[in-house]
Amino acid sequence: MAKLTKTNPFDPSVLMVPHTYNRCLREEAPVYHCQKTGIYFVSTYDLVMEVAKNEKVYSSKFSTMMKGDQARDEELLAIQSQGFPRIDTMLTQDPPEQRRYRSLCQKPFSVSSVKKLRPYLKFLANDLIDVFIDEGKCNWMDDFCVPFAVNMIAKILGVPLKDMDLFKVWSDANVYQFAAGQTRAELLRSAQLVVDSQHYFAKKIEDRQKQATDDVLSDIVNSGIDGEEPMNVAECISVIAQLLVAGNETTTAVFAEGMYLLIKNPDQLAMVQEDVTLIPNMVEEMLRFCTPSAQMWRIVKTDTELGGTAIPAGATVMVKWISANRDEAFYPDGDRFDVKRENSKKHLAFGQGVHHCLGAPLARQELEVGWQVVLERMTQFKTSTELKFHPSMLLHAPVGIEIEFDKI
C-alpha cells in the first residue's frame, strides 16, 4: 500500500501512463480509498462491472464533479453565461430521466442504421489514404485518424464538411476541461470555444425545428417517442456535445494507438493480413487494450459495501474501465495484445449497464471498415515516434504518431 499512498492518481504522469498504477490497485486494493482525493477507486473487472450494473446505488449525476473549482471562477462563469446551460442528459443523468434522452437518440445509432454507412466509410478511408499512399509515410493522427472520425460524425449530424476542422477543435475544447495541468489561459480559451460550438449548433437546431432534414441531427431535434416531448435547444446541445466527443475521441484514439500496437507486434499484423476475418476480433482487442474512455465518476446514493470495503452515502467512486480491461483474473496476460484473444469482446471500453455507449455500433463499424481498407493497401508499418498521451482525468487519448509504410 505504500506505493499507492505516495501516488497522486491525478498526477499527469500517472494519467498519461496509468497501467503500472492500475496494476498496483488491482493487486493491493481493488477498492482503494485515496486519502489525497477522498475518492474510492475501483479497478478489477468484476467490481467495476458490479458498480456499472447497479445505477440504483451508484449514481451518474456527477456533473458537479466536472466543475470542481471552476464553479467559483467568475471570469470563467462569465464566458459560460454567454452560451447555454449545461443540462444533465445521458452521461450525467440517472433513469428514468436518462432513459428518456437515450430513447430519443437511440434509432440513428442502432446496428441496422449504422450498417447503411459502410459504403461511405469505405469511400472515406480510401479517399484519405489516396492523399499519402504514394509517399510511404504520413502523420497518422492528422492525415487519417482525426479526419476519418470527425468527417464521419459531421456527415451523420448532417452539417457541412467544410466545418470539419471546427468539429475537432470543439471536441478538444470539451475534453480539455478534464485535463490535468492546463493553464488558466487555455482553460478560458476552451470555455469560449465550447460557447462558440453551442451557438453554431443552436442555429442548426433551429433550422431543423423549422424544416426537418434527412440526418441524425434532425432525428435528435424532432424525435418524440411514446408521447415524449422533443428535446429543447439546451438539451439538444448537451446531447450533441456528448456525441461530438464520443464520435471523435474513441475511434481517433483506437486508430492511433491501434497502429502503434501493430507496429510493436508485427506477428499480430501478419496474422490479420493473412486472415482478414480476424479484423472484427482485432478491433475488439484494440478497444480492450486502448480503452479511450479510461475512467468515470459515480456518486454513492446510500451506504454500501463493495469488495469488502464500506463506502458511505455521498462518497465519490472512480470506475476504472482501463484497469478492468487489463485485469489478469479476467484477461490472462492482459498487457499483451492478442488479435485471437477469445474473450476480447467482453471488454468494458464502451461502459456497461444503462450507460453502455449509445454509439458503440457506429464506432465498431468505423473501426472495422477503416482497418479493412488500411490493411488492404498498406503494410510493414514503422515509426520512430514514441506514442504519448494527453493527461486527461477521464480519457486516455494519444497525442499523435508519425509512420512509414510499404504500399501494397
Residue, then its C-alpha position, 0 to 999 in steps of 0.5 A: m500500500a505504500k506505493l499507492t499512498k505516495t501516488n497522486p492518481f491525478d498526477p499527469s504522469v500517472l494519467m498519461v501512463p496509468h497501467t503500472y498504477n492500475r496494476c498496483l490497485r488491482e493487486e493491493a486494493p481493488v477498492y482503494h480509498c485515496q486519502k489525497t482525493g477522498i475518492y474510492f477507486v475501483s479497478t478489477y473487472d468484476l467490481v467495476m462491472e458490479v458498480a456499472k450494473n447497479e445505477k440504483v446505488y451508484s449514481s451518474k449525476f456527477s456533473t458537479m464533479m466536472k466543475g470542481d473549482q471552476a464553479r467559483d471562477e467568475e471570469l470563467l462563469a462569465i464566458q459560460s453565461q454567454g452560451f447555454p446551460r449545461i443540462d444533465t442528459m445521458l452521461t450525467q443523468d440517472p433513469p428514468e430521466q436518462r432513459r428518456y434522452r437515450s430513447l430519443c437518440q437511440k434509432p440513428f445509432s442502432v446496428s441496422s442504421v449504422k450498417k447503411l454507412r459502410p459504403y461511405l466509410k469505405f469511400l472515406a478511408n480510401d479517399l484519405i489514404d489516396v492523399f499519402i499512399d504514394e509517399g510511404k509515410c504520413n502523420w497518422m493522427d492528422d492525415f487519417c485518424v482525426p479526419f476519418a472520425v470527425n468527417m464521419i460524425a459531421k456527415i451523420l449530424g448532417v452539417p457541412l464538411k467544410d466545418m470539419d476542422l471546427f468539429k475537432v477543435w470543439s471536441d478538444a475544447n470539451v475534453y480539455q476541461f478534464a485535463a490535468g495541468q492546463t493553464r488558466a489561459e487555455l482553460l478560458r480559451s476552451a470555455q469560449l470555444v465550447v460557447d462558440s460550438q453551442h451557438y453554431f449548433a443552436k442555429k442548426i437546431e433551429d433550422r431543423q425545428k423549422q424544416a426537418t432534414d434527412d440526418v441524425l441531427s434532425d432525428i435528435v431535434n424532432s424525435g418524440i417517442d411514446g408521447e415524449e416531448p422533443m428535446n429543447v435547444a439546451e438539451c439538444i446541445s448537451v446531447i450533441a456535445q456528448l456525441l461530438v466527443a464520443g464520435n471523435e475521441t474513441t475511434t481517433a484514439v483506437f486508430a492511433e494507438g491501434m497502429y502503434l500496437l501493430i507496429k510493436n507486434p508485427d506477428q499480430l499484423a501478419m496474422v490479420q493480413e493473412d486472415v482478414t476475418l480476424i479484423p472484427n476480433m482485432v478491433e475488439e482487442m484494440l478497444r480492450f487494450c486502448t480503452p479511450s474512455a479510461q475512467m468515470w465518476r459515480i456518486v454513492k446514493t446510500d451506504t454500501e459495501l463493495g469488495g469488502t470495503a464500506i463506502p458511505a452515502g455521498a462518497t465519490v467512486m472512480v470506475k476504472w474501465i482501463s484497469a478492468n480491461r487489463d485485469e489478469a483474473f479476467y484477461p490472462d496476460g492482459d498487457r499483451f495484445d492478442v488479435k485471437r484473444e477469445n474473450s476480447k469482446k467482453h471488454l468494458a471500453f464502451g461502459q456497461g449497464v444503462h450507460h453502455c455507449l449509445g454509439a458503440p455500433l457506429a464506432r465498431q463499424e468505423l473501426e472495422v471498415g477503416w482497418q479493412v481498407v488500411l490493411e488492404r493497401m498498406t503494410q510493414f508499418k514503422t515509426s520512430t515516434e514514441l506514442k504519448f498521451h494527453p493527461s486527461m482525468l477521464l480519457h486516455a487519448p494519444v497525442g499523435i504518431e508519425i509512420e512509414f509504410d510499404k504500399i501494397 
